[in-house]
């Protein structure tokens, strides 16, 4: 009985796999949009903040982070090089967790690492499973 229920739900939800990967890519891309824009609009302030966090070469790291996040927004929305762009975005989330959020605990209300951890996990899914059928990656693979 349980295996039959599992089989039925698997067949139903497997049809939605690519849709949910697409929607998750859009949500995560949107989540990187504003932080990337804020970095570009406030390069020197962000570099000073990075320096206060002990991040080496803060100005260079602001440019790298803003570039990775901006490129990530575009590539995640398009579903292009999804596995590849997920890796530097994962690194960005690890640095954010370690330097900013971890000392605040888990909860989002305390600026904890909850949200960056969710981003990291979603990016791990994209790196593992790819962008899904609703993507340029899939179009190029099938061409």
Secondary structure, 3 states (H helix, E strand, C coil): CHHHHHHHHHHHHHHHHHHHHHHHHHHHHHHHHHHHHHHHHCHHHHHHHHHHCCCCCHHHHHHHHHHHHHHHHHHHHHCCCHHHHHHHHHHHHHHHHHHHHHHHCCCHHHCCCHHHHHHHHHHHHHHHHCCCCCCHHHHHHHC
